[in-house]
Amino acid sequence: MATNTRFLELDALRGFAVMGILLMNIVGFSMPEMAYINPAVFGGTDLPDSIAWILSYLFIDGKMRGLFTFLFGASLILICERADAKGESPAGTHFSRMIWLMVFGLAHYFFIWWGDILFLYAVIGCGAYFMRNWTVDKLIRWAVILYFSGFFAYASSIGSLFYLQSMAESAGAGSEMGAEYREIMEGIAPSAVAIGQDVSLHLSSYGELFQYKITELWLGPLAMVFENGLETLPFMMFGMALYKNGFLTGGWEVQRYQRMARLTLLIGLVPLILICGIVVAQGFEPVITLNAVMAWSMPSRLLMTIGYLAILILLIKRFANHSLIHRVAAAGRVAFSNYLGTSIVMAFIFYGWGLGLYGSIGRAELYLFVFSAWAVMLFWSKPWLMRFRYGPLEWLWRSLAKRQVQPMVNAK
């Protein structure tokens, strides 16, 4: 496989991923953290907001992050191949990039937004490097083993809340078990006082918010690694495998993509619909909703991510000459700038040091901000790349990783 070739499929998939991930992240920018999981915590459960949550749960939650993670694994191999072809050290190239990605991730987390995934990707990417030469079969086999080990671990850990809930109810409100359960529930379903404190914090000054992060949330990036590692690493491994077997670069026959899409989406979506029905029927009960989002959806999340990839590749191949696909691909080529740029803009819109809209916009209305951000990504990315080789942050990352200022302007 030529290592100096750009794949429209990879670029466009990355563009769809960086646009799609905002569909879920927008809740994290604009509302208290647990509202991401449960609309009853904050944001409301009226018809429009409930529909927004249901559609997000069924079709978006985890799948867009899955696309991003698959593509990170594919890019890992592609970058190592290109380094090797140039006579450069794949290890030196990769680990230099990961170290600087950790720095960017920490800066993103502490200075902009708590929902950073760059640090997570950098840490897990260091381990994934040692799997880059595995065969497709070995990558898939171990990815399945690791992923479902994580699924059973998450399901057991979060599922234990049902036992604790039962024991606390049996012991009574005044018991030690009851007190322990209430303390855990305060994190899952915060009280009105806690919600009010969160809103006040995010509407405070930049300095107060930064101080809170470095004093109270300073372990957040490492916690993300431990909490999400057994999902992130397998997804990267699947991405490596699907790059190697030609799936992600459009090398399969159309019929194979169609069969893959039908199979994975059907098998993945049916259980999610059933789980979602239980959550809604139980009125978004906190323990059930937490289990549904964090654990029970994991098998479907994997299957639907693969199904989405198959559908998107079919669309990219079908409309390969359409200007919109090339604009999406351009957004994917500068995905790093788009990802961090979106965080800066959304933090400014919602936090107190900016426009201060935090906690004041309904869940359904939030998607107007998402669509506006998509328009900006599609508007600026292609014209920028017509003049410059890299996005601004891609250029900075590349220059730092190579310890040398890289040429920026396209040769005429």
C-alpha positions as CSV (number, residue, x, y, z in Angstrom):
1,M,0.0,0.0,0.0
2,A,1.5,3.3,-1.0
3,T,2.4,5.4,2.0
4,N,2.4,8.8,0.3
5,T,-1.2,8.5,-0.8
6,R,-4.1,10.4,0.9
7,F,-7.2,8.3,1.3
8,L,-10.4,10.2,0.7
9,E,-12.2,7.6,2.8
10,L,-10.0,8.2,5.9
11,D,-10.1,11.9,5.6
12,A,-13.9,12.0,5.1
13,L,-14.5,9.5,7.9
14,R,-12.4,11.6,10.2
15,G,-14.4,14.7,9.1
16,F,-17.7,12.9,9.8
17,A,-16.3,11.8,13.2
18,V,-15.1,15.3,14.3
19,M,-18.5,16.7,13.3
20,G,-20.5,13.9,14.9
21,I,-18.7,13.9,18.2
22,L,-20.1,17.4,19.0
23,L,-23.6,15.9,18.9
24,M,-22.9,14.4,22.3
25,N,-20.2,16.8,23.6
26,I,-22.6,19.7,23.3
27,V,-24.4,18.5,26.4
28,G,-21.1,18.3,28.3
29,F,-20.3,21.9,27.4
30,S,-23.7,23.3,28.4
31,M,-25.0,21.3,31.4
32,P,-23.8,19.6,34.5
33,E,-21.8,16.4,33.8
34,M,-24.4,13.8,34.8
35,A,-26.9,15.4,32.4
36,Y,-24.8,13.8,29.7
37,I,-26.1,10.4,31.0
38,N,-29.5,11.3,32.4
39,P,-31.9,14.0,31.3
40,A,-33.8,13.8,34.5
41,V,-30.6,15.2,36.3
42,F,-30.7,18.4,34.4
43,G,-32.2,19.7,31.1
44,G,-35.7,18.2,31.5
45,T,-37.7,15.2,30.4
46,D,-40.5,16.9,28.5
47,L,-41.3,15.6,25.0
48,P,-38.6,17.5,22.9
49,D,-35.8,16.8,25.4
50,S,-36.8,13.2,25.9
51,I,-36.8,12.7,22.2
52,A,-33.4,14.3,21.9
53,W,-32.0,12.0,24.6
54,I,-33.6,8.9,23.0
55,L,-32.2,9.7,19.6
56,S,-28.8,10.4,21.0
57,Y,-28.8,7.2,23.0
58,L,-29.8,5.1,20.1
59,F,-27.8,6.6,17.3
60,I,-25.0,8.9,18.6
61,D,-23.8,8.1,22.1
62,G,-20.4,6.3,22.0
63,K,-20.7,5.7,18.2
64,M,-19.1,9.0,17.2
65,R,-16.3,8.5,19.7
66,G,-16.0,5.0,18.3
67,L,-15.5,6.4,14.8
68,F,-12.8,8.7,16.1
69,T,-11.0,5.9,18.0
70,F,-11.1,3.4,15.1
71,L,-9.5,6.1,12.9
72,F,-6.9,6.9,15.5
73,G,-5.8,3.3,15.3
74,A,-5.7,3.3,11.5
75,S,-3.7,6.6,11.5
76,L,-1.2,5.1,14.0
77,I,-0.3,2.4,11.4
78,L,-0.4,4.8,8.5
79,I,2.0,7.3,10.2
80,C,4.4,4.6,11.1
81,E,4.4,3.3,7.6
82,R,5.1,6.7,6.2
83,A,7.9,7.3,8.7
84,D,9.5,3.9,7.7
85,A,9.2,4.7,4.0
86,K,11.1,8.0,4.6
87,G,13.8,6.2,6.5
88,E,12.7,7.7,9.8
89,S,12.2,5.8,13.0
90,P,8.5,4.7,13.4
91,A,9.0,4.5,17.2
92,G,10.6,7.9,17.4
93,T,7.9,9.5,15.2
94,H,5.0,7.8,17.1
95,F,6.1,8.4,20.6
96,S,7.1,12.0,20.0
97,R,3.7,12.6,18.6
98,M,2.1,10.9,21.6
99,I,4.1,12.9,24.1
100,W,3.0,16.1,22.6
101,L,-0.6,14.9,22.3
102,M,-0.5,14.3,26.0
103,V,0.6,17.9,26.5
104,F,-2.2,19.2,24.2
105,G,-4.7,17.0,26.1
106,L,-3.7,18.3,29.5
107,A,-3.8,21.9,28.2
108,H,-7.3,21.1,26.8
109,Y,-8.5,19.6,30.0
110,F,-7.2,22.2,32.4
111,F,-7.5,25.4,30.4
112,I,-10.6,24.7,28.2
113,W,-12.9,21.8,28.9
114,W,-13.1,18.8,31.2
115,G,-14.2,16.3,28.5
116,D,-10.8,15.9,26.8
117,I,-10.0,12.6,25.0
118,L,-6.6,13.6,23.7
119,F,-4.7,12.6,26.8
120,L,-6.6,9.3,26.8
121,Y,-5.7,8.6,23.2
122,A,-2.1,9.5,23.7
123,V,-1.6,7.2,26.7
124,I,-3.5,4.3,25.1
125,G,-1.8,5.0,21.8
126,C,1.6,4.3,23.4
127,G,0.5,0.8,24.2
128,A,-1.3,0.3,20.9
129,Y,2.0,1.0,19.0
130,F,3.4,-2.4,20.1
131,M,0.5,-4.2,18.4
132,R,0.9,-2.5,15.0
133,N,2.6,-5.5,13.4
134,W,0.0,-8.0,14.5
135,T,-2.0,-9.8,11.9
136,V,-5.5,-8.8,11.2
137,D,-6.9,-11.9,12.8
138,K,-4.8,-11.4,15.9
139,L,-5.8,-7.8,16.3
140,I,-9.5,-8.6,15.9
141,R,-9.3,-11.6,18.2
142,W,-7.6,-9.7,21.0
143,A,-9.7,-6.7,20.5
144,V,-12.8,-8.8,21.0
145,I,-11.4,-10.4,24.1
146,L,-10.3,-7.1,25.6
147,Y,-13.5,-5.3,24.7
148,F,-15.9,-7.9,26.2
149,S,-13.6,-8.2,29.2
150,G,-14.2,-4.5,29.7
151,F,-17.9,-4.9,29.1
152,F,-18.2,-7.6,31.8
153,A,-16.1,-5.5,34.2
154,Y,-18.2,-2.4,33.6
155,A,-21.5,-4.3,33.8
156,S,-20.4,-6.0,37.1
157,S,-19.1,-2.8,38.7
158,I,-22.0,-0.6,37.7
159,G,-24.5,-3.4,38.1
160,S,-23.5,-3.8,41.7
161,L,-25.4,-0.6,42.4
162,F,-28.6,-2.6,42.2
163,Y,-27.4,-4.8,45.0
164,L,-26.3,-1.8,47.1
165,Q,-29.7,-0.2,46.4
166,S,-31.6,-3.3,47.6
167,M,-29.4,-3.6,50.7
168,A,-29.8,0.1,51.6
169,E,-33.6,-0.2,51.2
170,S,-33.7,-3.2,53.5
171,A,-31.4,-1.7,56.1
172,G,-33.4,1.6,56.3
173,A,-32.5,5.2,55.7
174,G,-30.8,5.7,59.0
175,S,-28.4,2.8,58.5
176,E,-24.7,2.9,57.6
177,M,-25.6,1.1,54.3
178,G,-28.2,3.7,53.6
179,A,-25.7,6.5,54.2
180,E,-23.2,4.9,51.8
181,Y,-25.9,4.5,49.2
182,R,-27.0,8.1,49.5
183,E,-23.4,9.3,49.1
184,I,-23.0,7.3,45.9
185,M,-26.4,8.5,44.6
186,E,-25.3,12.1,45.1
187,G,-22.7,11.5,42.4
188,I,-25.2,9.8,40.1
189,A,-28.2,12.0,40.7
190,P,-27.0,15.2,42.3
191,S,-29.3,17.2,44.5
192,A,-30.7,20.6,43.5
193,V,-28.1,22.2,45.8
194,A,-25.2,20.4,44.0
195,I,-26.6,21.2,40.6
196,G,-26.9,24.9,41.6
197,Q,-23.3,24.9,42.7
198,D,-22.2,23.3,39.4
199,V,-24.1,26.0,37.4
200,S,-22.6,28.8,39.6
201,L,-19.1,27.4,39.2
202,H,-19.4,27.3,35.4
203,L,-20.8,30.8,35.3
204,S,-18.0,32.2,37.5
205,S,-14.7,33.7,36.3
206,Y,-12.1,31.8,34.3
207,G,-9.8,31.9,37.2
208,E,-12.2,30.3,39.6
209,L,-13.0,27.5,37.2
210,F,-9.3,26.8,36.5
211,Q,-8.5,26.8,40.3
212,Y,-11.3,24.3,40.8
213,K,-9.9,22.0,38.2
214,I,-6.3,22.0,39.5
215,T,-7.4,21.5,43.1
216,E,-10.5,19.3,42.9
217,L,-10.3,17.6,39.4
218,W,-6.5,17.3,38.9
219,L,-6.7,13.5,38.6
220,G,-9.4,13.7,35.9
221,P,-7.2,12.8,32.9
222,L,-5.8,9.7,34.6
223,A,-9.2,8.7,35.7
224,M,-10.4,8.9,32.1
225,V,-7.6,6.4,31.2
226,F,-8.6,3.9,33.8
227,E,-12.3,4.3,33.2
228,N,-12.2,4.1,29.4
229,G,-9.0,2.2,28.6
230,L,-10.7,-1.2,28.0
231,E,-12.9,0.4,25.4
232,T,-10.4,2.7,23.8
233,L,-7.6,0.2,23.2
234,P,-9.8,-2.4,21.6
235,F,-11.4,0.2,19.3
236,M,-7.9,1.3,18.2
237,M,-7.0,-2.3,17.6
238,F,-10.2,-2.7,15.5
239,G,-9.2,0.4,13.6
240,M,-5.7,-1.1,12.9
241,A,-7.2,-4.3,11.7
242,L,-9.8,-2.6,9.4
243,Y,-7.0,-0.4,7.9
244,K,-4.9,-3.5,7.2
245,N,-7.6,-5.4,5.5
246,G,-8.7,-2.5,3.3
247,F,-12.1,-1.9,5.0
248,L,-11.3,1.7,6.0
249,T,-9.6,2.7,2.8
250,G,-12.5,1.6,0.6
251,G,-10.9,-1.6,-0.6
252,W,-13.9,-3.9,-0.1
253,E,-16.6,-4.6,-2.7
254,V,-19.8,-2.6,-2.3
255,Q,-21.8,-5.8,-1.5
256,R,-19.5,-6.6,1.5
257,Y,-20.0,-3.1,2.9
258,Q,-23.7,-3.4,2.5
259,R,-23.9,-6.8,4.2
260,M,-21.7,-5.5,7.0
261,A,-23.9,-2.5,7.5
262,R,-27.1,-4.4,7.6
263,L,-25.8,-7.1,9.9
264,T,-24.1,-4.8,12.5
265,L,-26.8,-2.1,12.6
266,L,-29.6,-4.6,12.9
267,I,-28.0,-6.7,15.6
268,G,-26.7,-3.6,17.4
269,L,-29.9,-1.4,17.3
270,V,-32.5,-4.0,18.5
271,P,-31.1,-4.4,22.0
272,L,-30.6,-0.6,22.3
273,I,-34.3,0.0,21.5
274,L,-35.3,-2.5,24.2
275,I,-32.9,-1.0,26.8
276,C,-34.1,2.5,25.9
277,G,-37.7,1.4,26.4
278,I,-36.9,0.2,29.9
279,V,-35.1,3.4,30.8
280,V,-38.0,5.6,29.6
281,A,-40.7,3.3,31.2
282,Q,-38.8,3.6,34.5
283,G,-38.8,7.4,34.3
284,F,-35.0,7.6,33.9
285,E,-34.4,6.0,37.3
286,P,-30.8,6.9,38.0
287,V,-29.3,3.4,38.5
288,I,-31.0,1.9,35.5
289,T,-30.1,4.9,33.3
290,L,-26.5,4.8,34.4
291,N,-26.2,1.1,33.7
292,A,-28.0,1.5,30.3
293,V,-25.6,4.2,29.2
294,M,-22.3,3.1,30.6
295,A,-22.5,-0.7,30.4
296,W,-25.5,-2.3,28.7
297,S,-24.9,-0.4,25.5
298,M,-21.4,-1.5,25.0
299,P,-21.9,-4.5,22.6
300,S,-24.3,-2.4,20.5
301,R,-21.9,0.5,20.5
302,L,-19.2,-1.6,18.9
303,L,-21.5,-3.1,16.3
304,M,-23.1,0.2,15.3
305,T,-19.7,1.9,15.0
306,I,-18.7,-0.7,12.5
307,G,-22.0,-0.3,10.7
308,Y,-21.7,3.4,10.6
309,L,-18.2,3.1,9.1
310,A,-19.6,0.8,6.4
311,I,-22.4,3.2,5.5
312,L,-20.2,6.2,5.5
313,I,-17.7,4.5,3.2
314,L,-20.5,3.6,0.8
315,L,-21.6,7.2,0.8
316,I,-18.0,8.5,0.3
317,K,-17.4,6.1,-2.6
318,R,-20.8,6.9,-4.2
319,F,-20.3,10.7,-4.0
320,A,-16.5,10.8,-4.2
321,N,-16.7,13.7,-6.7
322,H,-19.2,15.7,-4.8
323,S,-18.0,19.0,-3.4
324,L,-19.6,18.3,0.0
325,I,-17.7,15.1,0.5
326,H,-14.5,17.0,-0.2
327,R,-15.4,19.7,2.3
328,V,-16.0,17.0,4.9
329,A,-12.7,15.4,4.0
330,A,-11.0,18.8,4.4
331,A,-12.6,19.1,7.9
332,G,-11.1,15.7,8.6
333,R,-7.7,16.7,7.5
334,V,-7.8,19.5,10.1
335,A,-9.7,17.5,12.6
336,F,-7.3,18.4,15.4
337,S,-7.8,22.1,14.9
338,N,-11.6,21.6,14.5
339,Y,-11.8,19.5,17.7
340,L,-9.9,21.9,19.9
341,G,-11.3,25.0,18.1
342,T,-14.8,23.7,18.8
343,S,-14.0,23.4,22.5
344,I,-12.7,26.9,22.7
345,V,-15.8,28.3,20.9
346,M,-18.3,26.2,22.9
347,A,-16.6,27.0,26.2
348,F,-16.8,30.7,25.3
349,I,-20.5,30.4,24.5
350,F,-21.5,28.6,27.6
351,Y,-19.1,29.5,30.4
352,G,-19.2,32.5,32.6
353,W,-16.0,34.0,31.1
354,G,-17.8,34.1,27.8
355,L,-21.4,34.5,26.9
356,G,-22.6,32.6,30.0
357,L,-25.3,30.4,28.5
358,Y,-24.4,27.4,30.7
359,G,-27.5,25.7,32.1
360,S,-30.0,28.0,30.2
361,I,-30.5,26.1,26.9
362,G,-32.8,23.1,26.5
363,R,-31.3,19.8,25.3
364,A,-33.3,19.9,22.0
365,E,-32.3,23.5,21.3
366,L,-28.6,22.7,21.8
367,Y,-28.4,21.1,18.4
368,L,-28.7,24.5,16.7
369,F,-25.2,25.2,18.1
370,V,-24.0,21.9,16.7
371,F,-25.3,22.6,13.2
372,S,-23.7,26.1,13.3
373,A,-20.4,24.6,14.3
374,W,-20.7,22.1,11.4
375,A,-21.2,25.0,9.0
376,V,-18.1,26.7,10.3
377,M,-16.0,23.5,9.9
378,L,-17.2,23.0,6.4
379,F,-16.7,26.6,5.5
380,W,-13.2,27.2,6.6
381,S,-11.4,23.9,6.3
382,K,-11.2,23.5,2.5
383,P,-10.2,27.1,1.7
384,W,-7.5,26.9,4.4
385,L,-6.0,23.7,2.9
386,M,-6.0,25.3,-0.6
387,R,-3.4,27.7,0.8
388,F,-1.7,25.8,3.6
389,R,-0.4,22.3,4.0
390,Y,-1.8,21.7,7.5
391,G,-4.4,23.1,9.9
392,P,-2.9,25.5,12.4
393,L,-2.8,23.0,15.3
394,E,-1.7,20.2,13.0
395,W,1.2,22.3,12.0
396,L,2.1,23.1,15.6
397,W,1.8,19.4,16.6
398,R,3.9,18.3,13.7
399,S,6.6,21.0,14.3
400,L,6.9,20.1,18.0
401,A,6.9,16.4,17.3
402,K,9.7,16.7,14.7
403,R,11.5,19.4,16.8
404,Q,11.7,21.5,13.7
405,V,9.4,24.2,12.2
406,Q,7.6,22.6,9.3
407,P,6.8,24.3,6.0
408,M,3.2,25.7,6.2
409,V,2.4,27.4,2.9
410,N,1.6,25.1,-0.1
411,A,4.1,25.3,-2.9
412,K,2.8,27.1,-5.9
